[in-house]
Amino acid sequence: MSVWFDEYSIKPGEHIYDCIKSGMEEAPIILFWISKEFLSSDWCQEEMRLALEKKMNKFYLIDDDVNKSDLPKEIFDYKYINIKRLDSIESIASKILNCLE
């Protein structure tokens, strides 16, 4: 399975919004890593709106710096994976893979 990640998948000169929308529409799974930075980003909020609107298969990783009360009401009731900043990449990957089985 390939990974689409905006920082690597959007080439210079391409329209950012169109590329993100296209990448999300082609993806079998959308993974949102919700952090304080995510919550303050207009781009991230737009990506989340698109995923909710299209009813895409999505997973939420909630960083330990985010209180559940800070989550947008649209995702407040979804099951999510808690991620601690000190977790190893292997531990985070294992948590994600367990959800995909």
VMD Tcl script that builds the backbone (N, CA, C; Angstrom):
set m [mol new atoms 303]
animate dup $m
set s [atomselect $m all]
$s set {name element resname resid chain x y z} {
  {N N MET 1 A 0.851 -1.176 0.000}
  {CA C MET 1 A 0.000 0.000 0.000}
  {C C MET 1 A 0.895 1.237 0.000}
  {N N SER 2 A 0.633 2.168 -0.876}
  {CA C SER 2 A 1.422 3.396 -0.927}
  {C C SER 2 A 0.805 4.447 -0.003}
  {N N VAL 3 A 1.608 5.420 0.352}
  {CA C VAL 3 A 1.172 6.491 1.246}
  {C C VAL 3 A 1.195 7.798 0.474}
  {N N TRP 4 A 0.102 8.556 0.578}
  {CA C TRP 4 A 0.037 9.886 -0.019}
  {C C TRP 4 A 0.201 10.864 1.132}
  {N N PHE 5 A 1.213 11.703 1.056}
  {CA C PHE 5 A 1.491 12.684 2.108}
  {C C PHE 5 A 1.775 13.999 1.411}
  {N N ASP 6 A 1.025 15.028 1.769}
  {CA C ASP 6 A 1.087 16.287 1.028}
  {C C ASP 6 A 2.488 16.850 0.858}
  {N N GLU 7 A 3.314 16.761 1.886}
  {CA C GLU 7 A 4.652 17.345 1.785}
  {C C GLU 7 A 5.495 16.695 0.689}
  {N N TYR 8 A 5.213 15.436 0.383}
  {CA C TYR 8 A 5.999 14.709 -0.616}
  {C C TYR 8 A 5.231 14.464 -1.907}
  {N N SER 9 A 3.905 14.534 -1.837}
  {CA C SER 9 A 3.081 14.156 -2.989}
  {C C SER 9 A 2.654 15.333 -3.862}
  {N N ILE 10 A 2.756 16.546 -3.361}
  {CA C ILE 10 A 2.391 17.723 -4.147}
  {C C ILE 10 A 3.664 18.330 -4.715}
  {N N LYS 11 A 3.693 18.433 -6.016}
  {CA C LYS 11 A 4.878 18.954 -6.710}
  {C C LYS 11 A 4.784 20.482 -6.852}
  {N N PRO 12 A 5.931 21.158 -6.929}
  {CA C PRO 12 A 5.913 22.598 -7.156}
  {C C PRO 12 A 5.090 22.940 -8.401}
  {N N GLY 13 A 4.251 23.947 -8.282}
  {CA C GLY 13 A 3.420 24.389 -9.399}
  {C C GLY 13 A 2.039 23.758 -9.412}
  {N N GLU 14 A 1.814 22.698 -8.618}
  {CA C GLU 14 A 0.496 22.059 -8.578}
  {C C GLU 14 A -0.429 22.814 -7.625}
  {N N HIS 15 A -1.706 22.749 -7.920}
  {CA C HIS 15 A -2.715 23.408 -7.098}
  {C C HIS 15 A -2.928 22.587 -5.825}
  {N N ILE 16 A -2.609 23.178 -4.678}
  {CA C ILE 16 A -2.604 22.442 -3.412}
  {C C ILE 16 A -3.965 21.833 -3.095}
  {N N TYR 17 A -5.023 22.642 -3.132}
  {CA C TYR 17 A -6.355 22.147 -2.761}
  {C C TYR 17 A -6.786 20.997 -3.668}
  {N N ASP 18 A -6.585 21.152 -4.979}
  {CA C ASP 18 A -6.976 20.103 -5.921}
  {C C ASP 18 A -6.203 18.806 -5.668}
  {N N CYS 19 A -4.911 18.915 -5.375}
  {CA C CYS 19 A -4.093 17.733 -5.108}
  {C C CYS 19 A -4.533 17.033 -3.825}
  {N N ILE 20 A -4.810 17.816 -2.789}
  {CA C ILE 20 A -5.260 17.223 -1.522}
  {C C ILE 20 A -6.593 16.519 -1.719}
  {N N LYS 21 A -7.506 17.188 -2.382}
  {CA C LYS 21 A -8.832 16.600 -2.616}
  {C C LYS 21 A -8.709 15.313 -3.429}
  {N N SER 22 A -7.919 15.329 -4.478}
  {CA C SER 22 A -7.725 14.154 -5.321}
  {C C SER 22 A -7.060 13.027 -4.536}
  {N N GLY 23 A -6.040 13.361 -3.768}
  {CA C GLY 23 A -5.350 12.359 -2.956}
  {C C GLY 23 A -6.274 11.713 -1.948}
  {N N MET 24 A -7.142 12.501 -1.349}
  {CA C MET 24 A -8.085 11.965 -0.364}
  {C C MET 24 A -9.142 11.091 -1.029}
  {N N GLU 25 A -9.584 11.486 -2.204}
  {CA C GLU 25 A -10.617 10.706 -2.896}
  {C C GLU 25 A -10.091 9.350 -3.343}
  {N N GLU 26 A -8.805 9.263 -3.632}
  {CA C GLU 26 A -8.212 8.006 -4.086}
  {C C GLU 26 A -7.766 7.111 -2.937}
  {N N ALA 27 A -7.664 7.666 -1.753}
  {CA C ALA 27 A -7.136 6.910 -0.611}
  {C C ALA 27 A -8.184 5.966 -0.015}
  {N N PRO 28 A -7.786 4.726 0.276}
  {CA C PRO 28 A -8.722 3.811 0.930}
  {C C PRO 28 A -8.935 4.168 2.405}
  {N N ILE 29 A -7.945 4.836 3.007}
  {CA C ILE 29 A -7.999 5.217 4.419}
  {C C ILE 29 A -7.378 6.600 4.577}
  {N N ILE 30 A -8.006 7.421 5.387}
  {CA C ILE 30 A -7.455 8.738 5.731}
  {C C ILE 30 A -7.032 8.676 7.191}
  {N N LEU 31 A -5.826 9.119 7.473}
  {CA C LEU 31 A -5.298 9.107 8.829}
  {C C LEU 31 A -5.075 10.549 9.257}
  {N N PHE 32 A -5.770 10.958 10.304}
  {CA C PHE 32 A -5.599 12.307 10.845}
  {C C PHE 32 A -4.865 12.226 12.174}
  {N N TRP 33 A -3.736 12.906 12.266}
  {CA C TRP 33 A -2.987 13.004 13.520}
  {C C TRP 33 A -3.382 14.349 14.124}
  {N N ILE 34 A -4.259 14.294 15.115}
  {CA C ILE 34 A -4.809 15.518 15.708}
  {C C ILE 34 A -3.877 16.009 16.814}
  {N N SER 35 A -3.300 17.165 16.602}
  {CA C SER 35 A -2.431 17.821 17.586}
  {C C SER 35 A -2.937 19.254 17.743}
  {N N LYS 36 A -2.337 19.983 18.650}
  {CA C LYS 36 A -2.724 21.397 18.787}
  {C C LYS 36 A -2.445 22.149 17.482}
  {N N GLU 37 A -1.348 21.783 16.813}
  {CA C GLU 37 A -1.009 22.424 15.538}
  {C C GLU 37 A -2.071 22.097 14.484}
  {N N PHE 38 A -2.525 20.847 14.449}
  {CA C PHE 38 A -3.579 20.442 13.520}
  {C C PHE 38 A -4.836 21.273 13.755}
  {N N LEU 39 A -5.220 21.404 15.009}
  {CA C LEU 39 A -6.454 22.119 15.348}
  {C C LEU 39 A -6.392 23.606 14.984}
  {N N SER 40 A -5.185 24.162 14.917}
  {CA C SER 40 A -5.062 25.586 14.589}
  {C C SER 40 A -4.809 25.828 13.102}
  {N N SER 41 A -4.735 24.764 12.300}
  {CA C SER 41 A -4.432 24.887 10.872}
  {C C SER 41 A -5.704 24.915 10.027}
  {N N ASP 42 A -5.870 25.961 9.236}
  {CA C ASP 42 A -7.022 26.043 8.335}
  {C C ASP 42 A -6.992 24.913 7.302}
  {N N TRP 43 A -5.807 24.564 6.786}
  {CA C TRP 43 A -5.694 23.482 5.807}
  {C C TRP 43 A -6.156 22.164 6.411}
  {N N CYS 44 A -5.707 21.875 7.619}
  {CA C CYS 44 A -6.089 20.616 8.274}
  {C C CYS 44 A -7.590 20.565 8.524}
  {N N GLN 45 A -8.159 21.682 8.926}
  {CA C GLN 45 A -9.602 21.725 9.160}
  {C C GLN 45 A -10.369 21.467 7.861}
  {N N GLU 46 A -9.856 21.996 6.757}
  {CA C GLU 46 A -10.493 21.776 5.457}
  {C C GLU 46 A -10.383 20.309 5.038}
  {N N GLU 47 A -9.232 19.698 5.264}
  {CA C GLU 47 A -9.063 18.274 4.947}
  {C C GLU 47 A -10.040 17.428 5.758}
  {N N MET 48 A -10.194 17.749 7.033}
  {CA C MET 48 A -11.109 17.000 7.878}
  {C C MET 48 A -12.550 17.201 7.407}
  {N N ARG 49 A -12.892 18.409 7.021}
  {CA C ARG 49 A -14.242 18.683 6.516}
  {C C ARG 49 A -14.522 17.848 5.270}
  {N N LEU 50 A -13.551 17.788 4.350}
  {CA C LEU 50 A -13.709 16.981 3.133}
  {C C LEU 50 A -13.931 15.510 3.469}
  {N N ALA 51 A -13.150 14.983 4.382}
  {CA C ALA 51 A -13.264 13.563 4.749}
  {C C ALA 51 A -14.612 13.275 5.395}
  {N N LEU 52 A -15.087 14.175 6.234}
  {CA C LEU 52 A -16.389 13.971 6.882}
  {C C LEU 52 A -17.518 14.085 5.867}
  {N N GLU 53 A -17.403 15.050 4.966}
  {CA C GLU 53 A -18.424 15.274 3.946}
  {C C GLU 53 A -18.558 14.070 3.010}
  {N N LYS 54 A -17.429 13.476 2.644}
  {CA C LYS 54 A -17.419 12.349 1.704}
  {C C LYS 54 A -17.588 11.010 2.419}
  {N N LYS 55 A -17.694 11.027 3.737}
  {CA C LYS 55 A -17.853 9.807 4.530}
  {C C LYS 55 A -16.747 8.794 4.220}
  {N N MET 56 A -15.509 9.282 4.186}
  {CA C MET 56 A -14.353 8.442 3.896}
  {C C MET 56 A -13.983 7.601 5.110}
  {N N ASN 57 A -13.348 6.461 4.871}
  {CA C ASN 57 A -12.846 5.616 5.940}
  {C C ASN 57 A -11.674 6.352 6.587}
  {N N LYS 58 A -11.803 6.661 7.854}
  {CA C LYS 58 A -10.787 7.488 8.496}
  {C C LYS 58 A -10.467 7.001 9.903}
  {N N PHE 59 A -9.251 7.297 10.328}
  {CA C PHE 59 A -8.790 7.020 11.679}
  {C C PHE 59 A -8.274 8.321 12.262}
  {N N TYR 60 A -8.493 8.484 13.542}
  {CA C TYR 60 A -7.997 9.666 14.239}
  {C C TYR 60 A -6.954 9.254 15.258}
  {N N LEU 61 A -5.788 9.847 15.162}
  {CA C LEU 61 A -4.747 9.696 16.169}
  {C C LEU 61 A -4.753 10.986 16.966}
  {N N ILE 62 A -4.965 10.887 18.257}
  {CA C ILE 62 A -5.044 12.093 19.080}
  {C C ILE 62 A -3.765 12.209 19.902}
  {N N ASP 63 A -3.041 13.277 19.671}
  {CA C ASP 63 A -1.799 13.541 20.379}
  {C C ASP 63 A -2.104 13.805 21.850}
  {N N ASP 64 A -1.183 13.443 22.716}
  {CA C ASP 64 A -1.419 13.624 24.150}
  {C C ASP 64 A -1.443 15.083 24.586}
  {N N ASP 65 A -1.116 16.012 23.689}
  {CA C ASP 65 A -1.214 17.434 24.042}
  {C C ASP 65 A -2.611 18.012 23.795}
  {N N VAL 66 A -3.560 17.167 23.341}
  {CA C VAL 66 A -4.914 17.617 23.029}
  {C C VAL 66 A -5.893 17.043 24.048}
  {N N ASN 67 A -6.704 17.915 24.643}
  {CA C ASN 67 A -7.777 17.464 25.527}
  {C C ASN 67 A -8.976 17.082 24.671}
  {N N LYS 68 A -9.683 16.048 25.087}
  {CA C LYS 68 A -10.849 15.617 24.316}
  {C C LYS 68 A -11.836 16.773 24.144}
  {N N SER 69 A -11.932 17.644 25.116}
  {CA C SER 69 A -12.858 18.778 25.023}
  {C C SER 69 A -12.455 19.777 23.939}
  {N N ASP 70 A -11.203 19.702 23.461}
  {CA C ASP 70 A -10.724 20.594 22.392}
  {C C ASP 70 A -11.032 20.062 20.996}
  {N N LEU 71 A -11.483 18.804 20.909}
  {CA C LEU 71 A -11.759 18.206 19.601}
  {C C LEU 71 A -12.964 18.864 18.942}
  {N N PRO 72 A -12.937 18.996 17.622}
  {CA C PRO 72 A -14.100 19.519 16.911}
  {C C PRO 72 A -15.310 18.627 17.175}
  {N N LYS 73 A -16.477 19.231 17.269}
  {CA C LYS 73 A -17.680 18.467 17.598}
  {C C LYS 73 A -17.965 17.372 16.574}
  {N N GLU 74 A -17.509 17.554 15.333}
  {CA C GLU 74 A -17.745 16.568 14.279}
  {C C GLU 74 A -17.053 15.227 14.562}
  {N N ILE 75 A -15.967 15.254 15.329}
  {CA C ILE 75 A -15.251 13.998 15.597}
  {C C ILE 75 A -15.262 13.622 17.076}
  {N N PHE 76 A -15.919 14.394 17.884}
  {CA C PHE 76 A -15.904 14.188 19.339}
  {C C PHE 76 A -16.337 12.776 19.725}
  {N N ASP 77 A -17.303 12.204 19.031}
  {CA C ASP 77 A -17.844 10.895 19.397}
  {C C ASP 77 A -17.215 9.719 18.654}
  {N N TYR 78 A -16.186 9.962 17.850}
  {CA C TYR 78 A -15.521 8.877 17.141}
  {C C TYR 78 A -14.473 8.222 18.044}
  {N N LYS 79 A -14.314 6.922 17.893}
  {CA C LYS 79 A -13.242 6.208 18.583}
  {C C LYS 79 A -11.928 6.673 17.975}
  {N N TYR 80 A -10.932 6.861 18.800}
  {CA C TYR 80 A -9.644 7.327 18.311}
  {C C TYR 80 A -8.513 6.568 18.995}
  {N N ILE 81 A -7.312 6.750 18.467}
  {CA C ILE 81 A -6.113 6.138 19.021}
  {C C ILE 81 A -5.334 7.231 19.742}
  {N N ASN 82 A -5.045 6.999 21.013}
  {CA C ASN 82 A -4.245 7.952 21.779}
  {C C ASN 82 A -2.768 7.772 21.447}
  {N N ILE 83 A -2.091 8.847 21.137}
  {CA C ILE 83 A -0.669 8.818 20.811}
  {C C ILE 83 A 0.069 9.711 21.807}
  {N N LYS 84 A 1.112 9.181 22.369}
  {CA C LYS 84 A 1.951 9.977 23.269}
  {C C LYS 84 A 3.187 10.425 22.497}
  {N N ARG 85 A 3.598 11.620 22.725}
  {CA C ARG 85 A 4.761 12.148 22.003}
  {C C ARG 85 A 6.010 11.305 22.230}
  {N N LEU 86 A 6.079 10.599 23.335}
  {CA C LEU 86 A 7.251 9.766 23.620}
  {C C LEU 86 A 7.133 8.365 23.040}
  {N N ASP 87 A 5.972 8.033 22.422}
  {CA C ASP 87 A 5.816 6.721 21.791}
  {C C ASP 87 A 6.815 6.581 20.648}
  {N N SER 88 A 7.342 5.392 20.485}
  {CA C SER 88 A 8.243 5.130 19.361}
  {C C SER 88 A 7.416 5.013 18.081}
  {N N ILE 89 A 8.064 5.195 16.964}
  {CA C ILE 89 A 7.405 5.022 15.662}
  {C C ILE 89 A 6.853 3.608 15.564}
  {N N GLU 90 A 7.595 2.639 16.047}
  {CA C GLU 90 A 7.145 1.242 15.998}
  {C C GLU 90 A 5.857 1.051 16.795}
  {N N SER 91 A 5.780 1.670 17.960}
  {CA C SER 91 A 4.591 1.568 18.807}
  {C C SER 91 A 3.381 2.214 18.122}
  {N N ILE 92 A 3.584 3.366 17.531}
  {CA C ILE 92 A 2.502 4.057 16.826}
  {C C ILE 92 A 2.051 3.224 15.629}
  {N N ALA 93 A 3.013 2.712 14.855}
  {CA C ALA 93 A 2.670 1.881 13.690}
  {C C ALA 93 A 1.906 0.641 14.121}
  {N N SER 94 A 2.292 0.049 15.215}
  {CA C SER 94 A 1.598 -1.142 15.719}
  {C C SER 94 A 0.150 -0.821 16.082}
  {N N LYS 95 A -0.065 0.326 16.724}
  {CA C LYS 95 A -1.432 0.735 17.075}
  {C C LYS 95 A -2.283 0.934 15.815}
  {N N ILE 96 A -1.696 1.526 14.808}
  {CA C ILE 96 A -2.432 1.754 13.550}
  {C C ILE 96 A -2.713 0.414 12.869}
  {N N LEU 97 A -1.716 -0.433 12.763}
  {CA C LEU 97 A -1.888 -1.730 12.096}
  {C C LEU 97 A -2.942 -2.593 12.800}
  {N N ASN 98 A -3.000 -2.538 14.125}
  {CA C ASN 98 A -4.019 -3.285 14.854}
  {C C ASN 98 A -5.425 -2.858 14.465}
  {N N CYS 99 A -5.595 -1.590 14.145}
  {CA C CYS 99 A -6.913 -1.081 13.734}
  {C C CYS 99 A -7.279 -1.506 12.312}
  {N N LEU 100 A -6.292 -1.774 11.504}
  {CA C LEU 100 A -6.525 -2.120 10.106}
  {C C LEU 100 A -6.818 -3.600 9.894}
  {N N GLU 101 A -6.554 -4.404 10.904}
  {CA C GLU 101 A -6.768 -5.855 10.757}
  {C C GLU 101 A -8.211 -6.221 10.836}
}
mol reanalyze $m
mol bondsrecalc $m
mol representation Tube
mol addrep $m
